[in-house]
Amino acid sequence: MRVLILGATGMAGHLITLYFKERGYDTVAFATRKISYCECIVGDAFELDKLQNILIEGKYDVVINCIGLLNQTAEDNPDKAIFLNSYLPHILESWLKDKSTKLIHMSTDCVFAGNTGPYTEKSFPDGKTMYDRSKALGEINNNKDLTFRNSIIGPDMKCYGIGLFNWFMKQKSSIYGFTGAIWTGVTTLTLAKAIEKAIDENLTGIYNLVNNETISKYDLLNLFNCCCKKHPIEILKNNDFNLDKTLINTRKDFSFKVPSYKDMIVEMKDWIDEHSGYYPIYYYQ
């Protein structure tokens, strides 16, 4: 199977690329810079003619879209956020509509505001920020392609990555964890495994990739602390912030089971250790 990963240097994209390559797939990366861990096409998603030619001429079985503009960067650059988060997924869908190529797109629990959780696949996306709304507009929902909606945690090759795990691993003294911030999500390794299974089972539409169990950010940080931190730090409770963007999966047409939070984090730590050359930042903490 021939697979193209768009955005192959990001927190999700790099791990998905490595995973598919190591699983023996004919894997090609699309990124803004050359990478060493996979065959790579250097390009810019804003160059639509070039990108279209890459997709059509490459004769890919699957295209996995991990391109996106996150959080504050989206707020500061609304034009780019709308293009990358909203327009790009739909133009990809249009280009591949009459092809056998399957598009798999990454969405987020941030399409919801977090005031009326939990949310199902059919809940109305009511997020308020530029990031929230642009990601909601970008969701693909048809009977050929797939949108995985979830929140992700995982290792990052970039020391400046804004992910929660990256931030935590750089902390050296006591921190606070929100007991009222309730989370449902997956590691990027679990996401990669789910994508592989979804291709095999031809899953389509919008799918909330969660295990239907909740965890607070405070408890999640404690799992990081005990499973991943060489020198554990003190984590204090902060009860002053409440947010519930939790997702519920209601579909019964996919056999993949998301593991428990502890099992996912233990698997993530094993992945980091097995690929330590890509994550030197975690071995100096």
Contacts in CASP RR format, 6 or more apart in sequence:
PFRMAT RR
TARGET T0000
AUTHOR 0000-0000-0000
METHOD contacts of the structure
MODEL  1
MRVLILGATGMAGHLITLYFKERGYDTVAFATRKISYCECIVGDAFELDK
LQNILIEGKYDVVINCIGLLNQTAEDNPDKAIFLNSYLPHILESWLKDKS
TKLIHMSTDCVFAGNTGPYTEKSFPDGKTMYDRSKALGEINNNKDLTFRN
SIIGPDMKCYGIGLFNWFMKQKSSIYGFTGAIWTGVTTLTLAKAIEKAID
ENLTGIYNLVNNETISKYDLLNLFNCCCKKHPIEILKNNDFNLDKTLINT
RKDFSFKVPSYKDMIVEMKDWIDEHSGYYPIYYYQ
1 25 0 8 1.000
1 26 0 8 1.000
1 61 0 8 1.000
1 62 0 8 1.000
1 199 0 8 1.000
2 25 0 8 1.000
2 26 0 8 1.000
2 28 0 8 1.000
2 58 0 8 1.000
2 59 0 8 1.000
2 60 0 8 1.000
2 61 0 8 1.000
2 62 0 8 1.000
3 20 0 8 1.000
3 25 0 8 1.000
3 26 0 8 1.000
3 27 0 8 1.000
3 28 0 8 1.000
3 60 0 8 1.000
3 61 0 8 1.000
3 62 0 8 1.000
3 63 0 8 1.000
3 64 0 8 1.000
4 28 0 8 1.000
4 29 0 8 1.000
4 30 0 8 1.000
4 54 0 8 1.000
4 55 0 8 1.000
4 58 0 8 1.000
4 60 0 8 1.000
4 62 0 8 1.000
4 63 0 8 1.000
4 64 0 8 1.000
5 13 0 8 1.000
5 16 0 8 1.000
5 17 0 8 1.000
5 20 0 8 1.000
5 27 0 8 1.000
5 28 0 8 1.000
5 29 0 8 1.000
5 30 0 8 1.000
5 64 0 8 1.000
5 66 0 8 1.000
6 30 0 8 1.000
6 45 0 8 1.000
6 63 0 8 1.000
6 64 0 8 1.000
6 65 0 8 1.000
6 66 0 8 1.000
6 67 0 8 1.000
7 13 0 8 1.000
7 29 0 8 1.000
7 30 0 8 1.000
7 31 0 8 1.000
7 45 0 8 1.000
7 65 0 8 1.000
7 66 0 8 1.000
7 67 0 8 1.000
8 14 0 8 1.000
8 16 0 8 1.000
8 17 0 8 1.000
8 29 0 8 1.000
8 30 0 8 1.000
8 31 0 8 1.000
8 35 0 8 1.000
8 38 0 8 1.000
8 40 0 8 1.000
8 66 0 8 1.000
9 29 0 8 1.000
9 31 0 8 1.000
9 32 0 8 1.000
9 33 0 8 1.000
9 35 0 8 1.000
9 157 0 8 1.000
9 158 0 8 1.000
10 66 0 8 1.000
10 156 0 8 1.000
10 157 0 8 1.000
10 158 0 8 1.000
11 152 0 8 1.000
11 154 0 8 1.000
11 155 0 8 1.000
11 156 0 8 1.000
11 161 0 8 1.000
11 163 0 8 1.000
11 166 0 8 1.000
11 188 0 8 1.000
12 66 0 8 1.000
12 106 0 8 1.000
12 152 0 8 1.000
12 188 0 8 1.000
12 191 0 8 1.000
13 64 0 8 1.000
13 66 0 8 1.000
13 188 0 8 1.000
14 35 0 8 1.000
14 37 0 8 1.000
14 156 0 8 1.000
14 157 0 8 1.000
14 278 0 8 1.000
15 154 0 8 1.000
15 155 0 8 1.000
15 188 0 8 1.000
15 189 0 8 1.000
15 192 0 8 1.000
15 271 0 8 1.000
16 64 0 8 1.000
16 66 0 8 1.000
16 188 0 8 1.000
16 191 0 8 1.000
16 192 0 8 1.000
16 195 0 8 1.000
17 27 0 8 1.000
17 29 0 8 1.000
17 35 0 8 1.000
17 37 0 8 1.000
17 38 0 8 1.000
18 37 0 8 1.000
18 38 0 8 1.000
18 275 0 8 1.000
18 278 0 8 1.000
19 189 0 8 1.000
19 192 0 8 1.000
19 193 0 8 1.000
19 196 0 8 1.000
20 27 0 8 1.000
20 192 0 8 1.000
20 196 0 8 1.000
21 27 0 8 1.000
21 37 0 8 1.000
21 38 0 8 1.000
23 196 0 8 1.000
27 38 0 8 1.000
27 39 0 8 1.000
28 38 0 8 1.000
28 39 0 8 1.000
28 40 0 8 1.000
28 41 0 8 1.000
28 58 0 8 1.000
28 60 0 8 1.000
29 35 0 8 1.000
29 38 0 8 1.000
29 39 0 8 1.000
29 40 0 8 1.000
29 41 0 8 1.000
30 40 0 8 1.000
30 41 0 8 1.000
30 43 0 8 1.000
30 51 0 8 1.000
30 54 0 8 1.000
31 40 0 8 1.000
31 41 0 8 1.000
31 42 0 8 1.000
31 43 0 8 1.000
32 42 0 8 1.000
32 43 0 8 1.000
32 44 0 8 1.000
33 42 0 8 1.000
34 40 0 8 1.000
34 42 0 8 1.000
37 278 0 8 1.000
41 54 0 8 1.000
43 50 0 8 1.000
43 51 0 8 1.000
44 50 0 8 1.000
45 51 0 8 1.000
45 67 0 8 1.000
45 84 0 8 1.000
45 88 0 8 1.000
46 83 0 8 1.000
48 91 0 8 1.000
52 95 0 8 1.000
55 63 0 8 1.000
55 92 0 8 1.000
55 95 0 8 1.000
55 96 0 8 1.000
55 101 0 8 1.000
56 95 0 8 1.000
56 99 0 8 1.000
60 101 0 8 1.000
61 100 0 8 1.000
61 101 0 8 1.000
61 102 0 8 1.000
61 199 0 8 1.000
62 101 0 8 1.000
62 102 0 8 1.000
62 103 0 8 1.000
62 104 0 8 1.000
62 199 0 8 1.000
63 92 0 8 1.000
63 96 0 8 1.000
63 101 0 8 1.000
63 102 0 8 1.000
63 103 0 8 1.000
63 104 0 8 1.000
64 104 0 8 1.000
64 106 0 8 1.000
64 195 0 8 1.000
65 88 0 8 1.000
65 89 0 8 1.000
65 92 0 8 1.000
65 103 0 8 1.000
65 104 0 8 1.000
65 105 0 8 1.000
65 106 0 8 1.000
66 106 0 8 1.000
67 84 0 8 1.000
67 88 0 8 1.000
68 84 0 8 1.000
68 85 0 8 1.000
69 77 0 8 1.000
69 80 0 8 1.000
69 81 0 8 1.000
69 84 0 8 1.000
69 85 0 8 1.000
69 131 0 8 1.000
69 134 0 8 1.000
70 131 0 8 1.000
70 162 0 8 1.000
71 129 0 8 1.000
71 131 0 8 1.000
71 162 0 8 1.000
73 81 0 8 1.000
74 80 0 8 1.000
74 81 0 8 1.000
74 85 0 8 1.000
74 129 0 8 1.000
74 130 0 8 1.000
74 131 0 8 1.000
74 134 0 8 1.000
75 81 0 8 1.000
75 129 0 8 1.000
75 130 0 8 1.000
75 131 0 8 1.000
78 130 0 8 1.000
78 134 0 8 1.000
81 130 0 8 1.000
81 131 0 8 1.000
81 134 0 8 1.000
82 134 0 8 1.000
82 137 0 8 1.000
84 134 0 8 1.000
85 131 0 8 1.000
85 134 0 8 1.000
85 135 0 8 1.000
85 137 0 8 1.000
85 138 0 8 1.000
86 134 0 8 1.000
86 135 0 8 1.000
86 137 0 8 1.000
86 138 0 8 1.000
87 138 0 8 1.000
89 103 0 8 1.000
89 105 0 8 1.000
89 138 0 8 1.000
89 139 0 8 1.000
89 140 0 8 1.000
90 138 0 8 1.000
90 140 0 8 1.000
92 103 0 8 1.000
92 105 0 8 1.000
93 103 0 8 1.000
93 140 0 8 1.000
93 142 0 8 1.000
93 145 0 8 1.000
96 102 0 8 1.000
96 103 0 8 1.000
96 145 0 8 1.000
97 144 0 8 1.000
102 144 0 8 1.000
102 145 0 8 1.000
102 146 0 8 1.000
102 199 0 8 1.000
102 202 0 8 1.000
103 140 0 8 1.000
103 144 0 8 1.000
103 145 0 8 1.000
103 146 0 8 1.000
104 145 0 8 1.000
104 146 0 8 1.000
104 147 0 8 1.000
104 148 0 8 1.000
104 195 0 8 1.000
104 198 0 8 1.000
104 199 0 8 1.000
105 138 0 8 1.000
105 139 0 8 1.000
105 140 0 8 1.000
105 145 0 8 1.000
105 146 0 8 1.000
105 147 0 8 1.000
105 148 0 8 1.000
106 147 0 8 1.000
106 148 0 8 1.000
106 191 0 8 1.000
107 135 0 8 1.000
107 136 0 8 1.000
107 138 0 8 1.000
107 139 0 8 1.000
107 147 0 8 1.000
107 148 0 8 1.000
107 149 0 8 1.000
107 150 0 8 1.000
107 206 0 8 1.000
108 135 0 8 1.000
108 149 0 8 1.000
108 150 0 8 1.000
108 151 0 8 1.000
109 119 0 8 1.000
109 149 0 8 1.000
109 150 0 8 1.000
109 151 0 8 1.000
109 184 0 8 1.000
109 185 0 8 1.000
109 245 0 8 1.000
109 246 0 8 1.000
109 247 0 8 1.000
110 127 0 8 1.000
110 129 0 8 1.000
110 131 0 8 1.000
110 132 0 8 1.000
110 135 0 8 1.000
110 151 0 8 1.000
110 245 0 8 1.000
111 125 0 8 1.000
111 127 0 8 1.000
111 132 0 8 1.000
111 135 0 8 1.000
111 136 0 8 1.000
111 139 0 8 1.000
111 149 0 8 1.000
112 119 0 8 1.000
112 123 0 8 1.000
112 125 0 8 1.000
112 126 0 8 1.000
112 127 0 8 1.000
112 132 0 8 1.000
112 245 0 8 1.000
113 126 0 8 1.000
113 127 0 8 1.000
113 128 0 8 1.000
113 132 0 8 1.000
113 245 0 8 1.000
114 127 0 8 1.000
114 243 0 8 1.000
114 244 0 8 1.000
114 245 0 8 1.000
115 126 0 8 1.000
115 244 0 8 1.000
116 126 0 8 1.000
116 244 0 8 1.000
117 123 0 8 1.000
117 244 0 8 1.000
117 245 0 8 1.000
117 246 0 8 1.000
118 184 0 8 1.000
118 214 0 8 1.000
118 244 0 8 1.000
118 246 0 8 1.000
118 247 0 8 1.000
118 248 0 8 1.000
119 208 0 8 1.000
119 245 0 8 1.000
119 246 0 8 1.000
119 247 0 8 1.000
119 248 0 8 1.000
120 208 0 8 1.000
120 247 0 8 1.000
120 248 0 8 1.000
120 249 0 8 1.000
120 250 0 8 1.000
121 149 0 8 1.000
121 206 0 8 1.000
121 207 0 8 1.000
121 208 0 8 1.000
121 249 0 8 1.000
121 250 0 8 1.000
121 251 0 8 1.000
122 250 0 8 1.000
125 132 0 8 1.000
125 133 0 8 1.000
125 136 0 8 1.000
125 139 0 8 1.000
127 133 0 8 1.000
127 136 0 8 1.000
139 147 0 8 1.000
139 149 0 8 1.000
139 206 0 8 1.000
140 146 0 8 1.000
140 147 0 8 1.000
140 205 0 8 1.000
140 206 0 8 1.000
141 147 0 8 1.000
141 205 0 8 1.000
141 206 0 8 1.000
142 204 0 8 1.000
142 205 0 8 1.000
143 204 0 8 1.000
143 205 0 8 1.000
144 204 0 8 1.000
145 204 0 8 1.000
145 205 0 8 1.000
146 198 0 8 1.000
146 203 0 8 1.000
146 204 0 8 1.000
146 205 0 8 1.000
146 207 0 8 1.000
147 205 0 8 1.000
147 206 0 8 1.000
147 207 0 8 1.000
148 191 0 8 1.000
148 194 0 8 1.000
148 195 0 8 1.000
148 198 0 8 1.000
148 207 0 8 1.000
148 209 0 8 1.000
149 206 0 8 1.000
149 207 0 8 1.000
149 208 0 8 1.000
149 209 0 8 1.000
149 247 0 8 1.000
150 184 0 8 1.000
150 185 0 8 1.000
150 186 0 8 1.000
150 191 0 8 1.000
150 208 0 8 1.000
150 209 0 8 1.000
150 210 0 8 1.000
150 247 0 8 1.000
151 183 0 8 1.000
151 184 0 8 1.000
151 185 0 8 1.000
151 186 0 8 1.000
151 245 0 8 1.000
151 247 0 8 1.000
152 185 0 8 1.000
152 186 0 8 1.000
152 187 0 8 1.000
152 188 0 8 1.000
152 191 0 8 1.000
153 163 0 8 1.000
153 164 0 8 1.000
153 165 0 8 1.000
153 185 0 8 1.000
153 186 0 8 1.000
153 187 0 8 1.000
153 188 0 8 1.000
153 220 0 8 1.000
153 268 0 8 1.000
154 163 0 8 1.000
154 165 0 8 1.000
154 166 0 8 1.000
154 187 0 8 1.000
154 188 0 8 1.000
154 189 0 8 1.000
154 268 0 8 1.000
155 165 0 8 1.000
155 166 0 8 1.000
155 188 0 8 1.000
155 268 0 8 1.000
155 271 0 8 1.000
155 272 0 8 1.000
155 278 0 8 1.000
155 279 0 8 1.000
155 282 0 8 1.000
156 163 0 8 1.000
156 165 0 8 1.000
156 166 0 8 1.000
156 279 0 8 1.000
157 278 0 8 1.000
157 279 0 8 1.000
158 166 0 8 1.000
159 166 0 8 1.000
159 170 0 8 1.000
159 281 0 8 1.000
164 217 0 8 1.000
164 220 0 8 1.000
165 224 0 8 1.000
165 228 0 8 1.000
165 268 0 8 1.000
166 281 0 8 1.000
168 175 0 8 1.000
168 221 0 8 1.000
168 224 0 8 1.000
168 225 0 8 1.000
168 229 0 8 1.000
169 224 0 8 1.000
169 228 0 8 1.000
169 229 0 8 1.000
169 281 0 8 1.000
169 282 0 8 1.000
169 285 0 8 1.000
170 281 0 8 1.000
170 285 0 8 1.000
171 233 0 8 1.000
172 231 0 8 1.000
172 233 0 8 1.000
172 285 0 8 1.000
173 233 0 8 1.000
173 234 0 8 1.000
174 233 0 8 1.000
174 234 0 8 1.000
174 235 0 8 1.000
174 236 0 8 1.000
175 221 0 8 1.000
175 233 0 8 1.000
175 234 0 8 1.000
175 235 0 8 1.000
175 236 0 8 1.000
176 235 0 8 1.000
176 236 0 8 1.000
176 237 0 8 1.000
176 238 0 8 1.000
177 216 0 8 1.000
177 217 0 8 1.000
177 218 0 8 1.000
177 221 0 8 1.000
177 235 0 8 1.000
177 236 0 8 1.000
177 237 0 8 1.000
177 238 0 8 1.000
178 216 0 8 1.000
178 217 0 8 1.000
178 218 0 8 1.000
178 238 0 8 1.000
178 241 0 8 1.000
178 243 0 8 1.000
179 216 0 8 1.000
179 217 0 8 1.000
179 218 0 8 1.000
179 237 0 8 1.000
179 238 0 8 1.000
179 239 0 8 1.000
180 216 0 8 1.000
180 217 0 8 1.000
180 218 0 8 1.000
180 239 0 8 1.000
180 241 0 8 1.000
180 242 0 8 1.000
180 243 0 8 1.000
181 216 0 8 1.000
181 217 0 8 1.000
181 218 0 8 1.000
181 241 0 8 1.000
181 242 0 8 1.000
181 243 0 8 1.000
182 214 0 8 1.000
182 215 0 8 1.000
182 216 0 8 1.000
182 243 0 8 1.000
182 244 0 8 1.000
182 245 0 8 1.000
182 246 0 8 1.000
183 214 0 8 1.000
183 215 0 8 1.000
183 216 0 8 1.000
183 217 0 8 1.000
183 220 0 8 1.000
183 245 0 8 1.000
183 246 0 8 1.000
184 210 0 8 1.000
184 211 0 8 1.000
184 212 0 8 1.000
184 213 0 8 1.000
184 214 0 8 1.000
184 215 0 8 1.000
184 245 0 8 1.000
184 246 0 8 1.000
184 247 0 8 1.000
184 248 0 8 1.000
185 209 0 8 1.000
185 210 0 8 1.000
185 211 0 8 1.000
185 247 0 8 1.000
185 258 0 8 1.000
186 194 0 8 1.000
186 209 0 8 1.000
186 210 0 8 1.000
186 211 0 8 1.000
186 258 0 8 1.000
186 264 0 8 1.000
187 264 0 8 1.000
187 265 0 8 1.000
187 267 0 8 1.000
187 268 0 8 1.000
188 268 0 8 1.000
189 264 0 8 1.000
189 267 0 8 1.000
189 268 0 8 1.000
189 271 0 8 1.000
190 209 0 8 1.000
190 258 0 8 1.000
190 259 0 8 1.000
190 264 0 8 1.000
190 267 0 8 1.000
191 209 0 8 1.000
193 256 0 8 1.000
194 209 0 8 1.000
194 256 0 8 1.000
194 258 0 8 1.000
197 203 0 8 1.000
197 254 0 8 1.000
197 255 0 8 1.000
197 256 0 8 1.000
198 207 0 8 1.000
198 254 0 8 1.000
198 256 0 8 1.000
201 254 0 8 1.000
201 255 0 8 1.000
201 256 0 8 1.000
203 253 0 8 1.000
203 254 0 8 1.000
207 249 0 8 1.000
207 251 0 8 1.000
207 254 0 8 1.000
208 247 0 8 1.000
208 248 0 8 1.000
208 249 0 8 1.000
208 250 0 8 1.000
208 251 0 8 1.000
209 249 0 8 1.000
209 258 0 8 1.000
210 246 0 8 1.000
210 247 0 8 1.000
210 248 0 8 1.000
210 249 0 8 1.000
210 258 0 8 1.000
211 257 0 8 1.000
211 258 0 8 1.000
211 259 0 8 1.000
211 260 0 8 1.000
211 261 0 8 1.000
212 248 0 8 1.000
212 249 0 8 1.000
213 260 0 8 1.000
213 261 0 8 1.000
214 246 0 8 1.000
215 223 0 8 1.000
215 261 0 8 1.000
218 235 0 8 1.000
218 237 0 8 1.000
218 238 0 8 1.000
220 261 0 8 1.000
221 235 0 8 1.000
222 235 0 8 1.000
223 261 0 8 1.000
223 262 0 8 1.000
223 265 0 8 1.000
224 265 0 8 1.000
225 232 0 8 1.000
225 233 0 8 1.000
225 235 0 8 1.000
226 232 0 8 1.000
227 262 0 8 1.000
227 265 0 8 1.000
227 266 0 8 1.000
227 269 0 8 1.000
228 265 0 8 1.000
228 268 0 8 1.000
228 269 0 8 1.000
228 272 0 8 1.000
228 282 0 8 1.000
229 285 0 8 1.000
230 285 0 8 1.000
231 285 0 8 1.000
258 264 0 8 1.000
259 267 0 8 1.000
272 279 0 8 1.000
272 282 0 8 1.000
276 283 0 8 1.000
END
